[in-house]
């Protein structure tokens, strides 16, 4: 039976819910520790229609936290590695893999109005803001990841509106930019944990918090679908 793989999920949601899930279109920007986990959780929950966008390749430093990162995928475009893994989980998935970065110049080219949900798991601040601002100005459903770096406690992860975030340096910058644009109401995944001291020149990252962010984003989308 086609839905046998979802037998345990169908003990807590209805067949009608699963049909709704399977028909939703989702676009995910960024396939690192956050976006990769969001994608896989959605695929395992019955979602089948995706566009995935990333212009990076798997690096050895990704091995500590990213689902798609293995010794066999190092050097591979993340969109290619992610698509291969997802089709091994659910061969009926329709995944459009785009090896590209979203930027202020090209954000309109992604036809975001065609999607039921937008997942922002972008690292680059200016690119992230371009996506967020476009989505909010066009009243499109987006959930955005704030800073998961320099943190190790997944129990502090929450979903809230950007205006209610605190203690996250990235969220502070996003709040400021959105006030300048006179935009509000962005739904975000953030952490109440204060960033740890970092001895390096880039954000440190653990195997605990980025995946928790991704799982929270996927859960938010599923719960929104089945509640309507």
VEXLODREN-150914 format. One record per residue (C-alpha): residue number from 1; residue in one letter; x, y, z. Coordinates in Angstrom, 1 decimal, decimal comma. Each point is the difference from the previous one (the first is absolute). Layout:
% residues N
n;res;u;v;w
NUM;A;X;Y;Z $
...
This chain:
% residues 228
n;res;u;v;w
1;X;0,0;0,0;0,0 $
2;X;1,4;3,4;-1,0 $
3;X;-0,7;1,6;3,4 $
4;X;1,4;-2,9;2,0 $
5;X;3,2;2,0;0,6 $
6;X;-2,1;2,7;1,7 $
7;X;-1,9;-2,5;2,2 $
8;X;1,4;1,3;3,3 $
9;X;-0,6;3,6;-1,1 $
10;X;-3,6;-0,9;-1,0 $
11;X;-0,6;-1,0;3,6 $
12;X;0,1;3,6;1,0 $
13;X;-1,2;1,8;-3,2 $
14;X;-2,8;-0,8;-2,4 $
15;X;0,2;-1,3;-3,6 $
16;X;-1,5;3,3;-1,1 $
17;X;2,9;1,8;1,8 $
18;X;2,5;-2,2;-1,8 $
19;X;-1,6;0,9;-3,4 $
20;X;0,3;3,7;0,8 $
21;X;3,6;-0,5;1,0 $
22;X;0,9;-1,8;-3,2 $
23;X;-1,5;2,8;-2,1 $
24;X;1,9;2,9;1,6 $
25;X;2,8;1,7;-1,8 $
26;X;3,0;1,0;2,1 $
27;X;3,2;1,9;-0,9 $
28;X;3,0;-0,2;2,3 $
29;X;2,9;2,4;-0,1 $
30;X;3,2;-1,4;1,6 $
31;X;0,7;-3,7;0,5 $
32;X;2,4;0,1;2,9 $
33;X;-0,6;-1,1;3,5 $
34;X;-3,3;1,8;0,2 $
35;X;-1,4;-0,3;-3,5 $
36;X;1,1;-3,6;-0,6 $
37;X;-1,7;-1,2;3,1 $
38;X;-3,2;1,9;-0,8 $
39;X;0,0;-1,5;-3,5 $
40;X;0,4;-3,6;1,3 $
41;X;-2,6;0,4;2,7 $
42;X;-2,5;1,3;-2,5 $
43;X;0,8;-2,9;-2,4 $
44;X;-0,4;-2,6;2,7 $
45;X;-3,3;1,7;0,9 $
46;X;-1,5;-0,5;-3,4 $
47;X;0,8;3,3;-1,8 $
48;X;1,0;-0,7;-3,6 $
49;X;0,2;3,2;-2,0 $
50;X;3,2;2,0;0,6 $
51;X;2,3;2,5;-1,5 $
52;X;3,4;0,1;1,8 $
53;X;2,4;2,9;-0,4 $
54;X;3,7;0,1;1,0 $
55;X;3,2;1,0;-1,8 $
56;X;2,4;-1,7;2,4 $
57;X;1,8;-3,4;-0,1 $
58;X;0,4;-2,5;2,9 $
59;X;3,1;0,8;2,0 $
60;X;1,9;-2,1;2,5 $
61;X;-1,0;2,5;2,7 $
62;X;-3,7;-0,9;-0,6 $
63;X;0,5;-3,5;1,3 $
64;X;-0,7;1,0;3,6 $
65;X;-3,6;1,1;-0,6 $
66;X;-1,5;-0,3;-3,5 $
67;X;-2,0;-3,0;-1,0 $
68;X;1,1;0,0;-3,6 $
69;X;3,7;0,2;1,0 $
70;X;1,8;-3,3;-0,2 $
71;X;3,5;-1,0;-1,1 $
72;X;-1,6;-1,0;-3,3 $
73;X;-1,7;3,4;-0,7 $
74;X;2,9;2,3;0,8 $
75;X;0,5;2,3;-3,0 $
76;X;-3,5;-0,7;-1,4 $
77;X;-2,5;2,8;-0,4 $
78;X;-2,3;0,0;3,0 $
79;X;-3,1;0,0;-2,2 $
80;X;1,2;-3,1;-1,8 $
81;X;0,9;-1,8;3,2 $
82;X;-3,3;1,0;1,6 $
83;X;-2,1;-1,1;-3,0 $
84;X;1,7;-3,4;-0,2 $
85;X;-0,6;-0,6;3,7 $
86;X;-3,6;1,1;-0,1 $
87;X;-0,9;-2,2;-3,0 $
88;X;1,5;-3,0;1,8 $
89;X;-2,5;0,8;2,8 $
90;X;-2,9;0,8;-2,2 $
91;X;0,3;-0,8;-3,7 $
92;X;-3,3;1,7;-0,8 $
93;X;1,4;3,4;1,0 $
94;X;0,2;2,7;-2,6 $
95;X;3,1;2,0;0,8 $
96;X;1,2;2,9;-2,1 $
97;X;3,6;0,5;1,0 $
98;X;1,4;3,5;-0,7 $
99;X;3,7;0,6;0,4 $
100;X;-0,2;3,7;0,6 $
101;X;-0,1;2,7;2,7 $
102;X;-3,0;2,2;0,5 $
103;X;1,1;3,7;-0,1 $
104;X;-1,7;3,4;0,1 $
105;X;0,4;0,0;-3,8 $
106;X;-1,6;-3,3;-0,8 $
107;X;-2,5;-0,7;2,8 $
108;X;-3,0;0,8;-2,2 $
109;X;1,2;-2,7;-2,5 $
110;X;-0,8;-2,8;2,4 $
111;X;-3,8;0,4;-0,5 $
112;X;-0,6;-0,2;3,7 $
113;X;-3,7;0,6;-0,5 $
114;X;-0,3;-3,6;-1,3 $
115;X;0,9;-1,5;3,4 $
116;X;-2,1;-0,8;3,0 $
117;X;3,0;0,4;2,4 $
118;X;3,4;1,7;-0,2 $
119;X;2,8;-1,3;2,3 $
120;X;2,9;2,4;0,6 $
121;X;3,1;-1,7;1,2 $
122;X;2,4;2,4;-1,6 $
123;X;3,3;1,1;1,6 $
124;X;0,8;3,1;-2,0 $
125;X;-1,7;3,0;1,7 $
126;X;-0,7;2,1;-3,0 $
127;X;-1,4;-3,0;-2,0 $
128;X;-2,1;-1,0;3,0 $
129;X;-1,4;3,5;0,3 $
130;X;-0,8;0,1;-3,7 $
131;X;-2,1;-3,2;0,3 $
132;X;-1,7;1,1;3,2 $
133;X;-0,9;3,5;-1,3 $
134;X;-1,3;-1,3;-3,3 $
135;X;-2,2;-2,6;1,8 $
136;X;-1,4;2,4;2,5 $
137;X;-0,7;2,7;-2,6 $
138;X;-1,9;-2,5;-2,1 $
139;X;-1,7;-1,6;3,0 $
140;X;1,5;-3,4;-0,6 $
141;X;0,3;-2,8;2,7 $
142;X;3,6;-0,1;1,2 $
143;X;1,8;-1,3;3,0 $
144;X;3,5;1,1;0,6 $
145;X;2,9;-1,4;2,0 $
146;X;1,8;2,4;2,3 $
147;X;3,5;-0,7;1,5 $
148;X;0,6;-3,7;0,8 $
149;X;3,8;0,5;0,3 $
150;X;2,0;0,1;3,2 $
151;X;-2,7;-1,9;1,9 $
152;X;-0,3;-3,6;1,3 $
153;X;-3,4;-0,3;1,8 $
154;X;-2,8;-1,1;-2,3 $
155;X;-2,6;0,3;2,9 $
156;X;0,2;3,8;-0,3 $
157;X;-1,3;0,0;-3,6 $
158;X;-3,3;1,7;-0,6 $
159;X;-2,3;1,3;-2,8 $
160;X;-1,2;3,6;0,4 $
161;X;-0,4;3,3;-1,8 $
162;X;3,1;2,0;-0,7 $
163;X;-1,2;2,8;2,3 $
164;X;0,1;-2,4;3,0 $
165;X;3,5;-1,2;-0,5 $
166;X;2,8;0,8;2,5 $
167;X;3,6;-0,9;0,5 $
168;X;0,7;-0,9;-3,6 $
169;X;2,4;2,4;-1,8 $
170;X;-1,3;-1,0;-3,4 $
171;X;-3,6;0,5;1,0 $
172;X;0,9;3,5;1,3 $
173;X;1,4;0,9;-3,5 $
174;X;-3,1;-1,4;-1,7 $
175;X;-2,4;1,9;2,3 $
176;X;1,9;3,2;-0,7 $
177;X;-0,2;-0,5;-3,8 $
178;X;-3,7;-0,9;0,1 $
179;X;-0,8;3,1;2,1 $
180;X;1,7;2,1;-2,7 $
181;X;-2,2;-1,7;-2,6 $
182;X;-3,1;0,4;2,2 $
183;X;-0,6;-3,8;-0,1 $
184;X;-0,9;-2,2;2,9 $
185;X;-1,4;-3,4;0,9 $
186;X;2,8;-2,2;-1,4 $
187;X;-0,2;-3,5;1,5 $
188;X;3,4;-1,3;1,1 $
189;X;1,8;-2,8;1,7 $
190;X;2,4;1,3;2,6 $
191;X;1,6;-1,1;3,2 $
192;X;-0,2;1,5;3,5 $
193;X;3,6;-1,2;0,7 $
194;X;2,5;2,8;0,1 $
195;X;2,9;-0,6;-2,5 $
196;X;3,1;-1,7;1,4 $
197;X;3,4;1,6;-0,2 $
198;X;1,5;-0,8;-3,3 $
199;X;3,8;-0,3;-0,5 $
200;X;-0,2;-0,1;-3,8 $
201;X;-0,7;2,6;-2,7 $
202;X;-3,3;-1,7;-1,2 $
203;X;-3,0;-1,1;2,1 $
204;X;0,5;-3,3;1,7 $
205;X;-2,6;-2,7;-0,5 $
206;X;-1,0;-3,2;1,7 $
207;X;-2,0;-3,1;-1,0 $
208;X;-2,8;1,0;2,4 $
209;X;-1,4;3,5;-0,8 $
210;X;-0,1;0,3;-3,8 $
211;X;-1,9;-3,3;-0,4 $
212;X;-2,4;1,1;2,7 $
213;X;-0,7;3,2;-1,9 $
214;X;-0,7;-2,0;-3,2 $
215;X;-2,3;-2,4;1,8 $
216;X;-1,9;2,9;1,6 $
217;X;-0,5;1,6;-3,5 $
218;X;-1,3;-3,3;-1,5 $
219;X;-2,3;-0,5;3,0 $
220;X;-1,3;3,6;-0,4 $
221;X;-0,9;-0,7;-3,6 $
222;X;-1,7;-3,3;0,6 $
223;X;-2,0;1,4;2,9 $
224;X;-1,1;2,9;-2,2 $
225;X;-1,1;-2,4;-2,8 $
226;X;-2,1;-2,3;2,2 $
227;X;-1,6;2,8;2,0 $
228;X;-1,7;1,5;-3,1 $
